[in-house]
Amino acid sequence: MAWRPARAWTSQRPVAGYRHFELITQGGRGPLRWVELAAVLAPSHRERVLWSELKVQPAGAAAGSPFLR
């Protein structure tokens, strides 16, 4: 089965001044799995975050999942 994280992410606190991000790419395996997110308002600003650091809402929650950095 393929690993498919959410395409839209919202941070509960601003990350470098941005709260809304979109998925750019993903990679890694096991505990080293990561996602690269770009700020919606400034696509050149990117954050690479380990999957284990993301706080993901359960399925059925509001659109976009919060993450903390």
N, C-alpha and C positions, 0 to 999 in steps of 0.2 A: 504494500500500500504506500502511495506517495504521501509525503509530508507537505501539507498545505496550510500555512499560517494565514491569519486574517490579512486582508489587503489594506485595511484602514485601522490606524491606532491613534488613541488619544492619551496624552500624559495627564496625570492628575496634577502635576506641578510642571511649570515651564521647563523645558530643556533647551538651554541656550536661547531663551526667549520664545520658543515655539511649543505649542501643545498638540498640534494636529500633524500627523505623519502618515505617509503611505509606504507600503512595502516596495522595495526596489529589487532585492534579491535575497537569497537565503543559502545557507550552506552548513557544512560541518556534519559530524555524526555524534550520536550519543550525547555525553555531557558537554561537548564542544560545539553543539549546534548553535547557530547564530542567525540573526536577521539583520539586514541593512535597511534602515528607514530614512526617508527624505522628508524634510519639513514641507508641508503643502504650500506655504507662502514663500519659501525660498528653497526650491528643489536642489540647489547646489549644497545646501547644508545637510549632511548625512550623518547618521549615528549607526554604528555597528554594535548590536546588543546581543549578549548571550541569551539564548532562549530561557535558560534557568533563571535569569534576572528579571524576566518579564512577569508581571502579575496579570494573568489572563482571566477574564470574566467567564463564567459558565455559559454554555450554549443557550440561546434564547434571551440573552441579556441585550441591552440597548446596542445599537450599531456602534462599532468601534470598541476596542478593548483598551483599558487603561494600562499604562506601564510606568514604572518609576525608574529613575536613574540615580 
